[in-house]
């Protein structure tokens, strides 16, 4: 699954957990576990998005190959 996740992310700027799960076709728990394992091994980066300031849990998580994916205009000339 890790190789599939990396291949997907190589084609996208960033993806949500749900998008990755839909493309991989595996169960959501398995995909979330693999994403966290990859994050803990410094293979991917994560951004937590909160829709409101009082939420304790993130509304969604965004995943990417590196931090530059979350910086607008990075790599554009």
N, CA, C and O atoms as a Tripos MOL2 file, in Angstrom:
@<TRIPOS>MOLECULE
protein
  308   307    77     0     0
PROTEIN
NO_CHARGES

@<TRIPOS>ATOM
      1 N           0.8340   -1.1990    0.0000 N.3       1 UNK1
      2 CA          0.0000    0.0000    0.0000 C.3       1 UNK1
      3 C           0.8710    1.2510    0.0000 C.2       1 UNK1
      4 O           0.5220    2.2410   -0.6440 O.2       1 UNK1
      5 N           1.9860    1.2260    0.7030 N.am      2 UNK2
      6 CA          2.8500    2.3990    0.7770 C.3       2 UNK2
      7 C           3.2910    2.8530   -0.6190 C.2       2 UNK2
      8 O           3.2810    4.0480   -0.9150 O.2       2 UNK2
      9 N           3.6710    1.9170   -1.4600 N.am      3 UNK3
     10 CA          4.1110    2.2510   -2.8170 C.3       3 UNK3
     11 C           2.9670    2.8650   -3.6180 C.2       3 UNK3
     12 O           3.1880    3.7980   -4.3900 O.2       3 UNK3
     13 N           1.7550    2.3580   -3.4480 N.am      4 UNK4
     14 CA          0.5910    2.9210   -4.1330 C.3       4 UNK4
     15 C           0.3250    4.3480   -3.6690 C.2       4 UNK4
     16 O           0.0120    5.2200   -4.4790 O.2       4 UNK4
     17 N           0.4470    4.5800   -2.3800 N.am      5 UNK5
     18 CA          0.2370    5.9130   -1.8280 C.3       5 UNK5
     19 C           1.2680    6.8830   -2.3940 C.2       5 UNK5
     20 O           0.9150    7.9860   -2.8120 O.2       5 UNK5
     21 N           2.5270    6.4860   -2.4120 N.am      6 UNK6
     22 CA          3.5790    7.3560   -2.9480 C.3       6 UNK6
     23 C           3.3600    7.6480   -4.4310 C.2       6 UNK6
     24 O           3.5840    8.7710   -4.8810 O.2       6 UNK6
     25 N           2.9270    6.6510   -5.1840 N.am      7 UNK7
     26 CA          2.6610    6.8480   -6.6120 C.3       7 UNK7
     27 C           1.5190    7.8470   -6.8130 C.2       7 UNK7
     28 O           1.5940    8.7060   -7.6920 O.2       7 UNK7
     29 N           0.4660    7.7380   -6.0050 N.am      8 UNK8
     30 CA         -0.6480    8.6810   -6.0790 C.3       8 UNK8
     31 C          -0.1910   10.0980   -5.7690 C.2       8 UNK8
     32 O          -0.5230   11.0440   -6.4840 O.2       8 UNK8
     33 N           0.5670   10.2290   -4.7040 N.am      9 UNK9
     34 CA          1.0140   11.5560   -4.2770 C.3       9 UNK9
     35 C           2.0030   12.1650   -5.2560 C.2       9 UNK9
     36 O           2.1240   13.3870   -5.3360 O.2       9 UNK9
     37 N           2.6960   11.3450   -5.9850 N.am     10 UNK10
     38 CA          3.6420   11.8340   -6.9740 C.3      10 UNK10
     39 C           2.9140   12.5470   -8.1150 C.2      10 UNK10
     40 O           3.4840   13.4090   -8.7840 O.2      10 UNK10
     41 N           1.6470   12.1770   -8.3290 N.am     11 UNK11
     42 CA          0.8460   12.7520   -9.4050 C.3      11 UNK11
     43 C           0.0050   13.9400   -8.9460 C.2      11 UNK11
     44 O          -0.5410   14.6560   -9.7860 O.2      11 UNK11
     45 N          -0.1150   14.1690   -7.6410 N.am     12 UNK12
     46 CA         -0.9610   15.2410   -7.1130 C.3      12 UNK12
     47 C          -0.1360   16.1840   -6.2480 C.2      12 UNK12
     48 O           0.9260   15.8130   -5.7470 O.2      12 UNK12
     49 N          -0.6270   17.3990   -6.0780 N.am     13 UNK13
     50 CA          0.0480   18.3400   -5.1880 C.3      13 UNK13
     51 C          -0.1170   17.8610   -3.7510 C.2      13 UNK13
     52 O           0.8600   17.7130   -3.0170 O.2      13 UNK13
     53 N          -1.3630   17.6200   -3.3610 N.am     14 UNK14
     54 CA         -1.6790   17.0310   -2.0570 C.3      14 UNK14
     55 C          -3.0290   16.3490   -2.1640 C.2      14 UNK14
     56 O          -3.7980   16.6210   -3.0860 O.2      14 UNK14
     57 N          -3.3180   15.4650   -1.2230 N.am     15 UNK15
     58 CA         -4.5770   14.7220   -1.2320 C.3      15 UNK15
     59 C          -5.1080   14.5880    0.1810 C.2      15 UNK15
     60 O          -4.3470   14.5890    1.1480 O.2      15 UNK15
     61 N          -6.4330   14.4740    0.2880 N.am     16 UNK16
     62 CA         -7.0420   14.2030    1.5860 C.3      16 UNK16
     63 C          -6.9690   12.7070    1.8650 C.2      16 UNK16
     64 O          -6.7250   11.9060    0.9620 O.2      16 UNK16
     65 N          -7.1820   12.3450    3.1140 N.am     17 UNK17
     66 CA         -7.2150   10.9330    3.4790 C.3      17 UNK17
     67 C          -8.3020   10.2160    2.6850 C.2      17 UNK17
     68 O          -8.0890    9.1060    2.1990 O.2      17 UNK17
     69 N          -9.4630   10.8470    2.5530 N.am     18 UNK18
     70 CA        -10.5780   10.2510    1.8130 C.3      18 UNK18
     71 C         -10.2580   10.0140    0.3460 C.2      18 UNK18
     72 O         -10.6280    8.9810   -0.2130 O.2      18 UNK18
     73 N          -9.5750   10.9610   -0.2780 N.am     19 UNK19
     74 CA         -9.1990   10.7960   -1.6800 C.3      19 UNK19
     75 C          -8.2360    9.6270   -1.8500 C.2      19 UNK19
     76 O          -8.3750    8.8260   -2.7750 O.2      19 UNK19
     77 N          -7.2780    9.5360   -0.9690 N.am     20 UNK20
     78 CA         -6.3100    8.4340   -1.0420 C.3      20 UNK20
     79 C          -7.0180    7.1100   -0.8340 C.2      20 UNK20
     80 O          -6.7610    6.1490   -1.5590 O.2      20 UNK20
     81 N          -7.9000    7.0480    0.1400 N.am     21 UNK21
     82 CA         -8.6510    5.8180    0.4230 C.3      21 UNK21
     83 C          -9.4690    5.3950   -0.7910 C.2      21 UNK21
     84 O          -9.4910    4.2150   -1.1430 O.2      21 UNK21
     85 N         -10.1440    6.3510   -1.4370 N.am     22 UNK22
     86 CA        -10.9620    6.0370   -2.6110 C.3      22 UNK22
     87 C         -10.1140    5.5030   -3.7620 C.2      22 UNK22
     88 O         -10.5250    4.5660   -4.4460 O.2      22 UNK22
     89 N          -8.9400    6.0840   -3.9820 N.am     23 UNK23
     90 CA         -8.0720    5.6330   -5.0750 C.3      23 UNK23
     91 C          -7.4420    4.2720   -4.7870 C.2      23 UNK23
     92 O          -7.3140    3.4430   -5.6890 O.2      23 UNK23
     93 N          -7.0540    4.0430   -3.5530 N.am     24 UNK24
     94 CA         -6.3940    2.7790   -3.1940 C.3      24 UNK24
     95 C          -7.3960    1.6310   -3.1720 C.2      24 UNK24
     96 O          -7.0760    0.5120   -3.5730 O.2      24 UNK24
     97 N          -8.6020    1.9090   -2.7050 N.am     25 UNK25
     98 CA         -9.6190    0.8710   -2.6480 C.3      25 UNK25
     99 C          -9.5190   -0.0260   -1.4250 C.2      25 UNK25
    100 O         -10.2170   -1.0360   -1.3400 O.2      25 UNK25
    101 N          -8.6620    0.3290   -0.4790 N.am     26 UNK26
    102 CA         -8.5400   -0.4260    0.7730 C.3      26 UNK26
    103 C          -9.4250    0.2350    1.8280 C.2      26 UNK26
    104 O          -9.9660    1.3170    1.5990 O.2      26 UNK26
    105 N          -9.5690   -0.4020    2.9550 N.am     27 UNK27
    106 CA        -10.3570    0.1570    4.0420 C.3      27 UNK27
    107 C          -9.7330    1.4260    4.5880 C.2      27 UNK27
    108 O          -8.5130    1.5890    4.5810 O.2      27 UNK27
    109 N         -10.5880    2.3230    5.0630 N.am     28 UNK28
    110 CA        -10.1260    3.6030    5.5790 C.3      28 UNK28
    111 C          -9.1550    3.4770    6.7390 C.2      28 UNK28
    112 O          -8.1940    4.2410    6.8340 O.2      28 UNK28
    113 N          -9.3990    2.5230    7.6180 N.am     29 UNK29
    114 CA         -8.5150    2.3340    8.7760 C.3      29 UNK29
    115 C          -7.1250    1.9040    8.3260 C.2      29 UNK29
    116 O          -6.1220    2.3870    8.8520 O.2      29 UNK29
    117 N          -7.0640    1.0140    7.3690 N.am     30 UNK30
    118 CA         -5.7740    0.5420    6.8580 C.3      30 UNK30
    119 C          -5.0080    1.6970    6.2210 C.2      30 UNK30
    120 O          -3.8160    1.8690    6.4750 O.2      30 UNK30
    121 N          -5.6860    2.4840    5.3980 N.am     31 UNK31
    122 CA         -5.0250    3.6060    4.7290 C.3      31 UNK31
    123 C          -4.5510    4.6290    5.7510 C.2      31 UNK31
    124 O          -3.4190    5.1050    5.6580 O.2      31 UNK31
    125 N          -5.3870    4.9780    6.7200 N.am     32 UNK32
    126 CA         -4.9690    5.9380    7.7590 C.3      32 UNK32
    127 C          -3.7590    5.4230    8.5180 C.2      32 UNK32
    128 O          -2.8310    6.1830    8.7960 O.2      32 UNK32
    129 N          -3.7570    4.1350    8.8560 N.am     33 UNK33
    130 CA         -2.6060    3.5570    9.5640 C.3      33 UNK33
    131 C          -1.3370    3.6330    8.7250 C.2      33 UNK33
    132 O          -0.2710    3.9550    9.2500 O.2      33 UNK33
    133 N          -1.4360    3.3430    7.4380 N.am     34 UNK34
    134 CA         -0.2710    3.3990    6.5600 C.3      34 UNK34
    135 C           0.2220    4.8380    6.4000 C.2      34 UNK34
    136 O           1.4270    5.0900    6.4070 O.2      34 UNK34
    137 N          -0.7150    5.7810    6.2550 N.am     35 UNK35
    138 CA         -0.3260    7.1890    6.1400 C.3      35 UNK35
    139 C           0.4170    7.6480    7.3910 C.2      35 UNK35
    140 O           1.4440    8.3190    7.2920 O.2      35 UNK35
    141 N          -0.0910    7.2960    8.5540 N.am     36 UNK36
    142 CA          0.5720    7.6970    9.7960 C.3      36 UNK36
    143 C           1.9500    7.0410    9.9190 C.2      36 UNK36
    144 O           2.9000    7.6780   10.3730 O.2      36 UNK36
    145 N           2.0590    5.7870    9.5220 N.am     37 UNK37
    146 CA          3.3540    5.1040    9.5720 C.3      37 UNK37
    147 C           4.3500    5.7860    8.6400 C.2      37 UNK37
    148 O           5.5120    5.9740    9.0010 O.2      37 UNK37
    149 N           3.9020    6.1560    7.4500 N.am     38 UNK38
    150 CA          4.7660    6.8390    6.4940 C.3      38 UNK38
    151 C           5.1560    8.2210    7.0140 C.2      38 UNK38
    152 O           6.2970    8.6500    6.8430 O.2      38 UNK38
    153 N           4.2200    8.9140    7.6440 N.am     39 UNK39
    154 CA          4.4940   10.2250    8.2440 C.3      39 UNK39
    155 C           5.5250   10.0770    9.3610 C.2      39 UNK39
    156 O           6.4580   10.8750    9.4530 O.2      39 UNK39
    157 N           5.3670    9.0790   10.1960 N.am     40 UNK40
    158 CA          6.2940    8.8540   11.3120 C.3      40 UNK40
    159 C           7.7010    8.4770   10.8430 C.2      40 UNK40
    160 O           8.6750    8.6640   11.5730 O.2      40 UNK40
    161 N           7.8030    7.9410    9.6130 N.am     41 UNK41
    162 CA          9.1110    7.6130    9.0310 C.3      41 UNK41
    163 C           9.6530    8.7550    8.1600 C.2      41 UNK41
    164 O          10.6470    8.5820    7.4550 O.2      41 UNK41
    165 N           8.9990    9.9140    8.2110 N.am     42 UNK42
    166 CA          9.4080   11.0910    7.4310 C.3      42 UNK42
    167 C           9.3500   10.8660    5.9220 C.2      42 UNK42
    168 O          10.1160   11.4820    5.1810 O.2      42 UNK42
    169 N           8.4600   10.0010    5.4590 N.am     43 UNK43
    170 CA          8.3220    9.7610    4.0270 C.3      43 UNK43
    171 C           7.3440   10.7380    3.3820 C.2      43 UNK43
    172 O           7.4580   11.0410    2.1940 O.2      43 UNK43
    173 N           6.3830   11.2300    4.1650 N.am     44 UNK44
    174 CA          5.3780   12.1660    3.6750 C.3      44 UNK44
    175 C           5.1430   13.2320    4.7400 C.2      44 UNK44
    176 O           5.5890   13.0990    5.8790 O.2      44 UNK44
    177 N           4.4370   14.2880    4.3500 N.am     45 UNK45
    178 CA          4.0970   15.3480    5.2960 C.3      45 UNK45
    179 C           2.5770   15.4260    5.4380 C.2      45 UNK45
    180 O           1.8260   14.9280    4.5990 O.2      45 UNK45
    181 N           2.1480   16.0680    6.5290 N.am     46 UNK46
    182 CA          0.7290   16.1350    6.8570 C.3      46 UNK46
    183 C           0.3670   17.5540    7.2810 C.2      46 UNK46
    184 O           1.1330   18.2250    7.9730 O.2      46 UNK46
    185 N          -0.8180   17.9990    6.8510 N.am     47 UNK47
    186 CA         -1.3530   19.2790    7.3050 C.3      47 UNK47
    187 C          -2.7590   19.0200    7.8320 C.2      47 UNK47
    188 O          -3.5980   18.4590    7.1280 O.2      47 UNK47
    189 N          -3.0120   19.4280    9.0630 N.am     48 UNK48
    190 CA         -4.3390   19.2960    9.6540 C.3      48 UNK48
    191 C          -5.1170   20.5820    9.3940 C.2      48 UNK48
    192 O          -4.6240   21.6790    9.6580 O.2      48 UNK48
    193 N          -6.3220   20.4420    8.8790 N.am     49 UNK49
    194 CA         -7.1660   21.5840    8.5590 C.3      49 UNK49
    195 C          -8.3350   21.6070    9.5390 C.2      49 UNK49
    196 O          -9.0540   20.6200    9.6960 O.2      49 UNK49
    197 N          -8.5100   22.7510   10.1940 N.am     50 UNK50
    198 CA         -9.6040   22.9280   11.1450 C.3      50 UNK50
    199 C         -10.5920   23.9260   10.5520 C.2      50 UNK50
    200 O         -10.2120   25.0420   10.1980 O.2      50 UNK50
    201 N         -11.8640   23.5280   10.4400 N.am     51 UNK51
    202 CA        -12.8890   24.3920    9.8660 C.3      51 UNK51
    203 C         -13.3060   25.4980   10.8230 C.2      51 UNK51
    204 O         -13.7620   26.5570   10.3920 O.2      51 UNK51
    205 N         -13.1530   25.2580   12.1150 N.am     52 UNK52
    206 CA        -13.5070   26.2470   13.1310 C.3      52 UNK52
    207 C         -12.4470   26.2250   14.2230 C.2      52 UNK52
    208 O         -11.8070   25.1960   14.4380 O.2      52 UNK52
    209 N         -12.2530   27.3330   14.9090 N.am     53 UNK53
    210 CA        -11.1890   27.4050   15.9130 C.3      53 UNK53
    211 C         -11.4200   26.5510   17.1540 C.2      53 UNK53
    212 O         -10.4570   26.2170   17.8460 O.2      53 UNK53
    213 N         -12.6550   26.1890   17.4560 N.am     54 UNK54
    214 CA        -12.9250   25.4430   18.6790 C.3      54 UNK54
    215 C         -12.9300   23.9230   18.5010 C.2      54 UNK54
    216 O         -13.2710   23.1970   19.4350 O.2      54 UNK54
    217 N         -12.5650   23.4420   17.3400 N.am     55 UNK55
    218 CA        -12.5430   21.9950   17.0960 C.3      55 UNK55
    219 C         -11.2810   21.3810   17.6930 C.2      55 UNK55
    220 O         -10.1790   21.8960   17.5010 O.2      55 UNK55
    221 N         -11.4490   20.2880   18.4100 N.am     56 UNK56
    222 CA        -10.2830   19.5990   18.9520 C.3      56 UNK56
    223 C          -9.6310   18.7020   17.9100 C.2      56 UNK56
    224 O          -8.4120   18.5310   17.9110 O.2      56 UNK56
    225 N         -10.4290   18.1340   17.0300 N.am     57 UNK57
    226 CA         -9.8960   17.2880   15.9660 C.3      57 UNK57
    227 C          -9.9470   18.0430   14.6450 C.2      57 UNK57
    228 O         -10.8190   18.8840   14.4250 O.2      57 UNK57
    229 N          -9.0150   17.7330   13.7870 N.am     58 UNK58
    230 CA         -8.9820   18.3650   12.4720 C.3      58 UNK58
    231 C         -10.1960   17.9500   11.6500 C.2      58 UNK58
    232 O         -10.6690   16.8180   11.7510 O.2      58 UNK58
    233 N         -10.6920   18.8710   10.8420 N.am     59 UNK59
    234 CA        -11.7940   18.5780    9.9330 C.3      59 UNK59
    235 C         -11.3210   17.6280    8.8410 C.2      59 UNK59
    236 O         -12.0550   16.7360    8.4160 O.2      59 UNK59
    237 N         -10.0870   17.8290    8.3920 N.am     60 UNK60
    238 CA         -9.4870   16.9380    7.3980 C.3      60 UNK60
    239 C          -7.9730   17.0000    7.5010 C.2      60 UNK60
    240 O          -7.4020   17.9660    8.0070 O.2      60 UNK60
    241 N          -7.3430   15.9520    7.0110 N.am     61 UNK61
    242 CA         -5.8800   15.9140    6.9320 C.3      61 UNK61
    243 C          -5.4920   15.9260    5.4650 C.2      61 UNK61
    244 O          -6.0750   15.2180    4.6440 O.2      61 UNK61
    245 N          -4.5100   16.7330    5.1560 N.am     62 UNK62
    246 CA         -3.9550   16.7690    3.8070 C.3      62 UNK62
    247 C          -2.5770   16.1230    3.8540 C.2      62 UNK62
    248 O          -1.8120   16.3420    4.7930 O.2      62 UNK62
    249 N          -2.2690   15.3290    2.8390 N.am     63 UNK63
    250 CA         -1.0090   14.5990    2.7710 C.3      63 UNK63
    251 C          -0.2780   14.9600    1.4900 C.2      63 UNK63
    252 O          -0.9040   15.1680    0.4500 O.2      63 UNK63
    253 N           1.0440   15.0360    1.5640 N.am     64 UNK64
    254 CA          1.8470   15.3530    0.3820 C.3      64 UNK64
    255 C           3.2340   14.7300    0.5210 C.2      64 UNK64
    256 O           3.6140   14.2530    1.5910 O.2      64 UNK64
    257 N           3.9710   14.7440   -0.5660 N.am     65 UNK65
    258 CA          5.3290   14.2110   -0.5820 C.3      65 UNK65
    259 C           6.2690   15.0890    0.2430 C.2      65 UNK65
    260 O           7.1150   14.5900    0.9850 O.2      65 UNK65
    261 N           6.1020   16.4120    0.0970 N.am     66 UNK66
    262 CA          6.9510   17.3150    0.8750 C.3      66 UNK66
    263 C           6.1970   18.5960    1.2100 C.2      66 UNK66
    264 O           5.1180   18.8480    0.6740 O.2      66 UNK66
    265 N           6.7600   19.3880    2.0860 N.am     67 UNK67
    266 CA          6.1090   20.5840    2.6140 C.3      67 UNK67
    267 C           5.8450   21.6290    1.5420 C.2      67 UNK67
    268 O           4.9260   22.4350    1.6870 O.2      67 UNK67
    269 N           6.6220   21.6360    0.4790 N.am     68 UNK68
    270 CA          6.4340   22.6090   -0.5910 C.3      68 UNK68
    271 C           5.0490   22.5200   -1.2500 C.2      68 UNK68
    272 O           4.5820   23.4880   -1.8500 O.2      68 UNK68
    273 N           4.4050   21.3740   -1.1380 N.am     69 UNK69
    274 CA          3.0670   21.2040   -1.7250 C.3      69 UNK69
    275 C           2.0520   22.1530   -1.0940 C.2      69 UNK69
    276 O           1.0530   22.4990   -1.7240 O.2      69 UNK69
    277 N           2.2970   22.5710    0.1280 N.am     70 UNK70
    278 CA          1.3510   23.4260    0.8340 C.3      70 UNK70
    279 C           1.6680   24.9100    0.7090 C.2      70 UNK70
    280 O           0.9770   25.7410    1.2980 O.2      70 UNK70
    281 N           2.7040   25.2520   -0.0520 N.am     71 UNK71
    282 CA          3.1170   26.6460   -0.1950 C.3      71 UNK71
    283 C           2.7030   27.1250   -1.5820 C.2      71 UNK71
    284 O           3.2010   26.6290   -2.5920 O.2      71 UNK71
    285 N           1.7950   28.0880   -1.6240 N.am     72 UNK72
    286 CA          1.2640   28.5960   -2.8930 C.3      72 UNK72
    287 C           2.3910   29.1740   -3.7500 C.2      72 UNK72
    288 O           3.2400   29.9240   -3.2690 O.2      72 UNK72
    289 N           2.3760   28.8060   -5.0270 N.am     73 UNK73
    290 CA          3.3400   29.3540   -5.9550 C.3      73 UNK73
    291 C           4.7080   28.7180   -5.9180 C.2      73 UNK73
    292 O           5.5740   29.0890   -6.7110 O.2      73 UNK73
    293 N           4.9320   27.7800   -5.0340 N.am     74 UNK74
    294 CA          6.2530   27.1360   -4.9360 C.3      74 UNK74
    295 C           6.5490   26.3970   -6.2400 C.2      74 UNK74
    296 O           5.7470   25.5870   -6.7040 O.2      74 UNK74
    297 N           7.6900   26.6810   -6.8110 N.am     75 UNK75
    298 CA          8.1130   26.0020   -8.0190 C.3      75 UNK75
    299 C           7.5790   26.6520   -9.2970 C.2      75 UNK75
    300 O           7.9560   26.2440  -10.3950 O.2      75 UNK75
    301 N           6.7030   27.6620   -9.1710 N.am     76 UNK76
    302 CA          6.1780   28.3330  -10.3450 C.3      76 UNK76
    303 C           7.0490   29.5320  -10.6740 C.2      76 UNK76
    304 O           7.6150   30.1650   -9.7830 O.2      76 UNK76
    305 N           7.1520   29.8390  -11.9580 N.am     77 UNK77
    306 CA          7.9490   31.0000  -12.3520 C.3      77 UNK77
    307 C           7.1660   31.8860  -13.2660 C.2      77 UNK77
    308 O           7.6710   32.9180  -13.7060 O.2      77 UNK77
@<TRIPOS>BOND
     1     1     2 1
     2     2     3 1
     3     3     4 2
     4     3     5 am
     5     5     6 1
     6     6     7 1
     7     7     8 2
     8     7     9 am
     9     9    10 1
    10    10    11 1
    11    11    12 2
    12    11    13 am
    13    13    14 1
    14    14    15 1
    15    15    16 2
    16    15    17 am
    17    17    18 1
    18    18    19 1
    19    19    20 2
    20    19    21 am
    21    21    22 1
    22    22    23 1
    23    23    24 2
    24    23    25 am
    25    25    26 1
    26    26    27 1
    27    27    28 2
    28    27    29 am
    29    29    30 1
    30    30    31 1
    31    31    32 2
    32    31    33 am
    33    33    34 1
    34    34    35 1
    35    35    36 2
    36    35    37 am
    37    37    38 1
    38    38    39 1
    39    39    40 2
    40    39    41 am
    41    41    42 1
    42    42    43 1
    43    43    44 2
    44    43    45 am
    45    45    46 1
    46    46    47 1
    47    47    48 2
    48    47    49 am
    49    49    50 1
    50    50    51 1
    51    51    52 2
    52    51    53 am
    53    53    54 1
    54    54    55 1
    55    55    56 2
    56    55    57 am
    57    57    58 1
    58    58    59 1
    59    59    60 2
    60    59    61 am
    61    61    62 1
    62    62    63 1
    63    63    64 2
    64    63    65 am
    65    65    66 1
    66    66    67 1
    67    67    68 2
    68    67    69 am
    69    69    70 1
    70    70    71 1
    71    71    72 2
    72    71    73 am
    73    73    74 1
    74    74    75 1
    75    75    76 2
    76    75    77 am
    77    77    78 1
    78    78    79 1
    79    79    80 2
    80    79    81 am
    81    81    82 1
    82    82    83 1
    83    83    84 2
    84    83    85 am
    85    85    86 1
    86    86    87 1
    87    87    88 2
    88    87    89 am
    89    89    90 1
    90    90    91 1
    91    91    92 2
    92    91    93 am
    93    93    94 1
    94    94    95 1
    95    95    96 2
    96    95    97 am
    97    97    98 1
    98    98    99 1
    99    99   100 2
   100    99   101 am
   101   101   102 1
   102   102   103 1
   103   103   104 2
   104   103   105 am
   105   105   106 1
   106   106   107 1
   107   107   108 2
   108   107   109 am
   109   109   110 1
   110   110   111 1
   111   111   112 2
   112   111   113 am
   113   113   114 1
   114   114   115 1
   115   115   116 2
   116   115   117 am
   117   117   118 1
   118   118   119 1
   119   119   120 2
   120   119   121 am
   121   121   122 1
   122   122   123 1
   123   123   124 2
   124   123   125 am
   125   125   126 1
   126   126   127 1
   127   127   128 2
   128   127   129 am
   129   129   130 1
   130   130   131 1
   131   131   132 2
   132   131   133 am
   133   133   134 1
   134   134   135 1
   135   135   136 2
   136   135   137 am
   137   137   138 1
   138   138   139 1
   139   139   140 2
   140   139   141 am
   141   141   142 1
   142   142   143 1
   143   143   144 2
   144   143   145 am
   145   145   146 1
   146   146   147 1
   147   147   148 2
   148   147   149 am
   149   149   150 1
   150   150   151 1
   151   151   152 2
   152   151   153 am
   153   153   154 1
   154   154   155 1
   155   155   156 2
   156   155   157 am
   157   157   158 1
   158   158   159 1
   159   159   160 2
   160   159   161 am
   161   161   162 1
   162   162   163 1
   163   163   164 2
   164   163   165 am
   165   165   166 1
   166   166   167 1
   167   167   168 2
   168   167   169 am
   169   169   170 1
   170   170   171 1
   171   171   172 2
   172   171   173 am
   173   173   174 1
   174   174   175 1
   175   175   176 2
   176   175   177 am
   177   177   178 1
   178   178   179 1
   179   179   180 2
   180   179   181 am
   181   181   182 1
   182   182   183 1
   183   183   184 2
   184   183   185 am
   185   185   186 1
   186   186   187 1
   187   187   188 2
   188   187   189 am
   189   189   190 1
   190   190   191 1
   191   191   192 2
   192   191   193 am
   193   193   194 1
   194   194   195 1
   195   195   196 2
   196   195   197 am
   197   197   198 1
   198   198   199 1
   199   199   200 2
   200   199   201 am
   201   201   202 1
   202   202   203 1
   203   203   204 2
   204   203   205 am
   205   205   206 1
   206   206   207 1
   207   207   208 2
   208   207   209 am
   209   209   210 1
   210   210   211 1
   211   211   212 2
   212   211   213 am
   213   213   214 1
   214   214   215 1
   215   215   216 2
   216   215   217 am
   217   217   218 1
   218   218   219 1
   219   219   220 2
   220   219   221 am
   221   221   222 1
   222   222   223 1
   223   223   224 2
   224   223   225 am
   225   225   226 1
   226   226   227 1
   227   227   228 2
   228   227   229 am
   229   229   230 1
   230   230   231 1
   231   231   232 2
   232   231   233 am
   233   233   234 1
   234   234   235 1
   235   235   236 2
   236   235   237 am
   237   237   238 1
   238   238   239 1
   239   239   240 2
   240   239   241 am
   241   241   242 1
   242   242   243 1
   243   243   244 2
   244   243   245 am
   245   245   246 1
   246   246   247 1
   247   247   248 2
   248   247   249 am
   249   249   250 1
   250   250   251 1
   251   251   252 2
   252   251   253 am
   253   253   254 1
   254   254   255 1
   255   255   256 2
   256   255   257 am
   257   257   258 1
   258   258   259 1
   259   259   260 2
   260   259   261 am
   261   261   262 1
   262   262   263 1
   263   263   264 2
   264   263   265 am
   265   265   266 1
   266   266   267 1
   267   267   268 2
   268   267   269 am
   269   269   270 1
   270   270   271 1
   271   271   272 2
   272   271   273 am
   273   273   274 1
   274   274   275 1
   275   275   276 2
   276   275   277 am
   277   277   278 1
   278   278   279 1
   279   279   280 2
   280   279   281 am
   281   281   282 1
   282   282   283 1
   283   283   284 2
   284   283   285 am
   285   285   286 1
   286   286   287 1
   287   287   288 2
   288   287   289 am
   289   289   290 1
   290   290   291 1
   291   291   292 2
   292   291   293 am
   293   293   294 1
   294   294   295 1
   295   295   296 2
   296   295   297 am
   297   297   298 1
   298   298   299 1
   299   299   300 2
   300   299   301 am
   301   301   302 1
   302   302   303 1
   303   303   304 2
   304   303   305 am
   305   305   306 1
   306   306   307 1
   307   307   308 2
@<TRIPOS>SUBSTRUCTURE
     1 UNK1         2 RESIDUE 1 A UNK
     2 UNK2         6 RESIDUE 1 A UNK
     3 UNK3        10 RESIDUE 1 A UNK
     4 UNK4        14 RESIDUE 1 A UNK
     5 UNK5        18 RESIDUE 1 A UNK
     6 UNK6        22 RESIDUE 1 A UNK
     7 UNK7        26 RESIDUE 1 A UNK
     8 UNK8        30 RESIDUE 1 A UNK
     9 UNK9        34 RESIDUE 1 A UNK
    10 UNK10       38 RESIDUE 1 A UNK
    11 UNK11       42 RESIDUE 1 A UNK
    12 UNK12       46 RESIDUE 1 A UNK
    13 UNK13       50 RESIDUE 1 A UNK
    14 UNK14       54 RESIDUE 1 A UNK
    15 UNK15       58 RESIDUE 1 A UNK
    16 UNK16       62 RESIDUE 1 A UNK
    17 UNK17       66 RESIDUE 1 A UNK
    18 UNK18       70 RESIDUE 1 A UNK
    19 UNK19       74 RESIDUE 1 A UNK
    20 UNK20       78 RESIDUE 1 A UNK
    21 UNK21       82 RESIDUE 1 A UNK
    22 UNK22       86 RESIDUE 1 A UNK
    23 UNK23       90 RESIDUE 1 A UNK
    24 UNK24       94 RESIDUE 1 A UNK
    25 UNK25       98 RESIDUE 1 A UNK
    26 UNK26      102 RESIDUE 1 A UNK
    27 UNK27      106 RESIDUE 1 A UNK
    28 UNK28      110 RESIDUE 1 A UNK
    29 UNK29      114 RESIDUE 1 A UNK
    30 UNK30      118 RESIDUE 1 A UNK
    31 UNK31      122 RESIDUE 1 A UNK
    32 UNK32      126 RESIDUE 1 A UNK
    33 UNK33      130 RESIDUE 1 A UNK
    34 UNK34      134 RESIDUE 1 A UNK
    35 UNK35      138 RESIDUE 1 A UNK
    36 UNK36      142 RESIDUE 1 A UNK
    37 UNK37      146 RESIDUE 1 A UNK
    38 UNK38      150 RESIDUE 1 A UNK
    39 UNK39      154 RESIDUE 1 A UNK
    40 UNK40      158 RESIDUE 1 A UNK
    41 UNK41      162 RESIDUE 1 A UNK
    42 UNK42      166 RESIDUE 1 A UNK
    43 UNK43      170 RESIDUE 1 A UNK
    44 UNK44      174 RESIDUE 1 A UNK
    45 UNK45      178 RESIDUE 1 A UNK
    46 UNK46      182 RESIDUE 1 A UNK
    47 UNK47      186 RESIDUE 1 A UNK
    48 UNK48      190 RESIDUE 1 A UNK
    49 UNK49      194 RESIDUE 1 A UNK
    50 UNK50      198 RESIDUE 1 A UNK
    51 UNK51      202 RESIDUE 1 A UNK
    52 UNK52      206 RESIDUE 1 A UNK
    53 UNK53      210 RESIDUE 1 A UNK
    54 UNK54      214 RESIDUE 1 A UNK
    55 UNK55      218 RESIDUE 1 A UNK
    56 UNK56      222 RESIDUE 1 A UNK
    57 UNK57      226 RESIDUE 1 A UNK
    58 UNK58      230 RESIDUE 1 A UNK
    59 UNK59      234 RESIDUE 1 A UNK
    60 UNK60      238 RESIDUE 1 A UNK
    61 UNK61      242 RESIDUE 1 A UNK
    62 UNK62      246 RESIDUE 1 A UNK
    63 UNK63      250 RESIDUE 1 A UNK
    64 UNK64      254 RESIDUE 1 A UNK
    65 UNK65      258 RESIDUE 1 A UNK
    66 UNK66      262 RESIDUE 1 A UNK
    67 UNK67      266 RESIDUE 1 A UNK
    68 UNK68      270 RESIDUE 1 A UNK
    69 UNK69      274 RESIDUE 1 A UNK
    70 UNK70      278 RESIDUE 1 A UNK
    71 UNK71      282 RESIDUE 1 A UNK
    72 UNK72      286 RESIDUE 1 A UNK
    73 UNK73      290 RESIDUE 1 A UNK
    74 UNK74      294 RESIDUE 1 A UNK
    75 UNK75      298 RESIDUE 1 A UNK
    76 UNK76      302 RESIDUE 1 A UNK
    77 UNK77      306 RESIDUE 1 A UNK
